Amino acid sequence: MAQLIKMQDYISRYEQDIYRYPTQFARLKKQQWDKLKAAYNAGELDRLYSEHTESDTQVKLDSHQEDSKRLFKKVKGIFRRTGKQESGAEELPIPNQIEDPNIFSLRFPFRPASHDELKQNFLNQLLRFQMKWGSSTLREKSFVDQSFFLDERLRFFLQRFPDTFLVLYKPIFLLKNAPVEVEVILLTPVDAWCITFLEAEEDAAFIGSSERFWVRRHHKHPDKKVLNPLLGANRMSNIVTQLFELYGVSMPIKKVILSRNGYVDYPEAPYDITILDKRTFPEWFERMRAISSPLKAQQLKGAQALLEYCQTTSSLRPEWEAEYNQTDGNQHAAP
């Protein structure tokens, strides 16, 4: 399962430490899958589910305590009460009822009939966990539009590629104070892919050109003009190239026009563009899935460079907001 490190302008814990969370997620996923598979093979899935139910189905990451300590140090000394003689910092306590975002819930409403069904059920649940994990931190969270949970393209990237692939899905970059939304940036251990979708009805054909609009043709529908996908692909590639150069990232950048269910006819396509349609996509897809390389330093460095310029909108978790309000009220209280 590829890792969702950024989605639109939602906050992401990967922004805080890109060198830590990718390996942490992969470790958590492996631990839970091994435990689930062992229970299934031993015929103890019902017992495992019962155990999860009794414990509120929460499996926490080993490093949650470490997160709390780090966050405790971060907020220590920020707030000071008025009316005190000493100027020393006062510690802000961490709320007792903090919702731990590092949770993976397992629920099995029925017994899977096969390993494949078990794995698919696991991946479906892991997808929701990944969406939550990729849009929150211990202290903050973003309100994710529910349409993303049903987004077939997002599900395709997250469920069909290796853990070592990092995905930025429709990120919004802030460049010279101007927000720019792009489509999909896929960071593999060996290269960066700027992907623009060009999909419509099954077996639709797109006639490419250097003009602003292409033509979409289908045997059941009249011809229709569509915006030249190269415009978005070039814009995305330019942003990635500039940020990689700024941060000294040495990684190949590739531009892709992707049509999984249709055909693209563009004989004079630019040399630096890869066109994947119904004829060429399967081979590319299997080749990508076969990449077994671990996370690489340049890959993480590239991810950090991109995340630095992504727009982020978030809110304090309610329990944290209550603590801040209480502290703020103490600050402004009369001596």
C-alpha positions, 0 to 999 in steps of 0.5 A, a space after each residue: 500500500 503506497 503511503 499518502 503523504 499529502 492530500 490537497 491542503 490537509 495537514 499531514 504528519 509526514 510534514 513533521 518528520 518525513 524521515 520517520 513516519 514512512 518506515 513507521 507506517 510500513 512497520 505497523 502495517 506488517 505487524 497487523 497483517 502478520 497478526 491477522 494472517 496468523 489468527 486466520 490460519 489458526 482458525 482464531 479470527 473470531 477470538 482476535 476480533 473479540 479481543 479487539 472489540 473488548 479493547 475498543 479495537 485500538 492498536 496503538 503504535 509503539 511510539 505514541 508515548 514518544 510522540 507525547 513526550 516530544 509534543 510535551 517538550 514542544 509546548 513547554 514554556 509557551 504559556 506563562 501566567 501573569 502575576 507571578 514573580 518568577 519569569 520561568 516557563 510553566 508547563 502546559 499539561 497534555 490533555 488526558 483524553 487526547 484521541 490518539 490518531 495512531 490507531 488502526 481498527 480491525 473489524 470483521 463482520 464476516 469470516 473471509 472465505 479465502 486469503 485473498 478476501 482476508 487481504 482485501 478486507 484488511 486493505 479496505 480497513 487500512 485505507 481508512 486508517 491511512 486517510 486518517 493518518 495522512 490528515 492528522 497529527 497528535 495535536 491537529 487534524 483536517 476535516 476530510 471531504 467524504 468524497 475522498 474515501 470513495 475516490 477510485 483514483 486515490 484508492 488505486 494509488 494507495 492499494 495497488 502500489 508498494 509501501 515504499 511509494 509516496 503519494 501526493 494527491 491533488 496537493 496545493 502548492 504555495 508559490 509566490 503566495 499563489 496557490 496552485 493545485 496539481 494532480 498526482 505526484 508519485 515518488 518511488 525509490 528511483 524516480 518522481 512521476 507527475 501524473 495527469 489523468 485523461 479518462 472518460 467512457 470505456 474505450 474512449 479515444 483521445 486525439 492529441 495535438 499541440 493545441 490548447 484542446 484535444 478531441 475525445 471520440 467515442 462510438 456512442 457519443 459525439 466528439 467533445 473537446 477536452 483541455 490539453 492534459 500536457 498543460 497540467 503535466 508541464 505545470 506540475 513537472 516545472 514545480 517539482 523541478 524547481 523545488 528539487 533544484 532548490 533543495 539539491 534533490 537528484 532524482 529523475 522526473 517523469 511526466 505521464 498522461 494516464 488513460 487506463 480505460 481508453 486510448 491516446 493517439 498522439 504520434 508527435 508527442 513530445 519526447 519527454 512525455 510518457 503516454 500510458 493508455 489501455 495498450 501500454 498501461 498494464 505493462 507499466 503498472 506491473 513493472 512499477 509494482 515489481 520495484 522492490 527497492 527500499 525507501 531511498 534518501 533522495 526520495 525522502 529528501 524530495 518528499 520533504 522539498 515538496 511538502 515544504 511548499 504545500 499549503 496546509 489548513 488544519 484545526 486544533 483537536 477539541 481537547 487541545 483547543 480547550 487547554 489553549 482556551 483555558 490557558 489563554 483565560 488564565 493569561 488575561 485574568 486580573 492579578 
